[in-house]
Amino acid sequence: MSLQAEFETAVADSKELPDRPDNLTLLKMYGLYKQATAGDVVGTRPGFTDLVGRAKYDAWAELKGQSKDEAMREYIALIADLKDA
């Protein structure tokens, strides 16, 4: 199975996890997904009144410079760990 196919399967599996992950894990999932699908973060950081937007932006920005393939591998591993938990 190709990396892209494994990633797509992990994305589908993420929607059917037995338990809802905590917020930090959800942010990590978001950041890895965005890095894997869109590459490095773009745009400006949301203002201080948009707490959720800032948290998402920061989670994505932390991965700046990471390759799309590496982000896919980390996302796949994270979802596999969450499925087994």
ZADORO-811165 format. One line per 5 residues: number of its first residue (from 0); their letters; for each residue x, z, y of N, C-alpha, C. Coordinates in steps of 0.05 Angstrom, whole numbers, always signed. Layout:
N
NUM = a = X,Z,Y,X,Z,Y,X,Z,Y; ... .
REM end
This chain:
85
0 = mslqa = +17,+0,-23,+0,+0,+0,+18,+0,+25; +11,-16,+44,+27,-18,+68,+23,+7,+86; +42,+11,+104,+41,+34,+122,+15,+33,+139; +9,+9,+148,-15,+6,+165,-40,+13,+149; -42,+4,+123,-65,+10,+107,-66,+40,+101 .
5 = efeta = -44,+53,+96,-43,+82,+92,-53,+97,+117; -44,+87,+140,-52,+99,+165,-82,+97,+169; -93,+73,+164,-122,+69,+167,-138,+87,+148; -128,+91,+124,-140,+108,+105,-140,+137,+115; -117,+145,+126,-114,+172,+137,-133,+177,+161 .
10 = vadsk = -137,+156,+178,-155,+158,+200,-184,+163,+189; -191,+147,+169,-218,+151,+157,-220,+179,+144; -199,+187,+131,-200,+214,+118,-202,+236,+139; -191,+232,+163,-191,+253,+183,-219,+259,+192; -237,+241,+188,-265,+245,+196,-281,+260,+174 .
15 = elpdr = -268,+264,+151,-282,+278,+129,-267,+302,+118; -252,+315,+136,-237,+339,+128,-256,+361,+120; -248,+378,+101,-266,+400,+93,-271,+420,+115; -251,+425,+131,-254,+445,+153,-245,+431,+179; -257,+439,+201,-249,+429,+227,-222,+442,+234 .
20 = pdnlt = -202,+425,+241,-176,+436,+248,-177,+452,+275; -158,+469,+280,-157,+484,+305,-150,+464,+328; -153,+473,+352,-149,+456,+375,-120,+444,+377; -100,+461,+371,-73,+451,+372,-68,+429,+352; -79,+432,+328,-77,+411,+308,-92,+386,+316 .
25 = llkmy = -115,+389,+328,-130,+366,+338,-114,+351,+359; -101,+366,+377,-85,+353,+397,-61,+338,+385; -49,+350,+364,-27,+337,+351,-37,+311,+338; -60,+312,+325,-72,+288,+313,-77,+267,+334; -87,+275,+357,-93,+256,+378,-67,+243,+388 .
30 = glykq = -47,+259,+393,-22,+249,+403,-9,+229,+384; -9,+236,+358,+3,+219,+338,-13,+193,+336; -40,+195,+336,-57,+171,+335,-51,+152,+358; -51,+163,+382,-46,+147,+406,-18,+134,+405; +2,+149,+397,+29,+138,+395,+30,+116,+375 .
35 = atagd = +16,+120,+352,+17,+100,+331,+2,+75,+338; -19,+78,+354,-36,+54,+360,-29,+41,+387; -20,+57,+406,-16,+46,+433,+13,+48,+443; +30,+63,+429,+58,+67,+439,+59,+89,+459; +80,+88,+476,+85,+109,+495,+62,+113,+515 .
40 = vvgtr = +59,+137,+523,+38,+144,+542,+40,+128,+568; +17,+121,+579,+15,+105,+603,-3,+119,+623; -2,+112,+648,-19,+124,+668,-9,+150,+679; -24,+162,+696,-16,+187,+708,-31,+210,+694; -18,+234,+696,-29,+257,+684,-55,+265,+699 .
45 = pgftd = -76,+272,+684,-101,+279,+698,-97,+304,+715; -115,+308,+734,-113,+330,+753,-119,+357,+739; -114,+378,+753,-117,+405,+741,-146,+412,+734; -165,+398,+745,-193,+404,+739,-202,+392,+712; -186,+373,+702,-192,+360,+676,-174,+372,+655 .
50 = lvgra = -181,+396,+646,-164,+410,+627,-161,+395,+600; -183,+384,+590,-182,+370,+565,-165,+345,+567; -169,+330,+589,-154,+305,+593,-124,+311,+596; -117,+333,+610,-89,+341,+613,-77,+348,+586; -92,+363,+570,-82,+371,+543,-77,+347,+526 .
55 = kydaw = -95,+328,+526,-92,+303,+510,-68,+287,+520; -66,+284,+547,-44,+269,+559,-17,+282,+551; -15,+309,+553,+9,+323,+546,+17,+320,+517; -4,+321,+499,+1,+318,+470,+13,+291,+464; +3,+271,+478,+13,+243,+474,+40,+240,+487 .
60 = aelkg = +44,+251,+511,+69,+248,+526,+92,+261,+511; +87,+282,+495,+108,+296,+480,+121,+277,+460; +107,+256,+452,+117,+238,+431,+130,+213,+443; +134,+213,+469,+146,+189,+483,+172,+182,+470; +176,+157,+464,+200,+147,+451,+199,+146,+421 .
65 = qskde = +180,+158,+409,+177,+157,+380,+165,+130,+372; +176,+119,+350,+166,+93,+342,+138,+95,+331; +124,+72,+332,+97,+72,+321,+96,+78,+291; +116,+67,+277,+117,+72,+248,+121,+102,+242; +139,+115,+257,+144,+144,+252,+119,+160,+259 .
70 = amrey = +105,+153,+280,+80,+167,+287,+59,+163,+265; +58,+139,+254,+39,+134,+231,+46,+152,+208; +72,+153,+201,+81,+170,+178,+74,+199,+183; +79,+209,+207,+72,+237,+213,+42,+242,+212; +26,+223,+222,-3,+226,+221,-12,+227,+192 .
75 = ialia = -2,+209,+176,-10,+208,+148,-4,+234,+134; +21,+245,+139,+29,+271,+127,+12,+294,+137; +5,+294,+162,-11,+315,+173,-39,+315,+161; -51,+292,+159,-78,+290,+147,-77,+298,+117; -56,+290,+103,-53,+298,+75,-52,+328,+72 .
80 = dlkda = -36,+341,+90,-34,+370,+90,-61,+383,+95; -76,+373,+114,-102,+384,+121,-122,+380,+99; -120,+358,+84,-139,+353,+62,-133,+373,+39; -108,+380,+35,-100,+398,+14,-105,+428,+20; -109,+433,+46,-112,+462,+54,-139,+473,+46 .
REM end
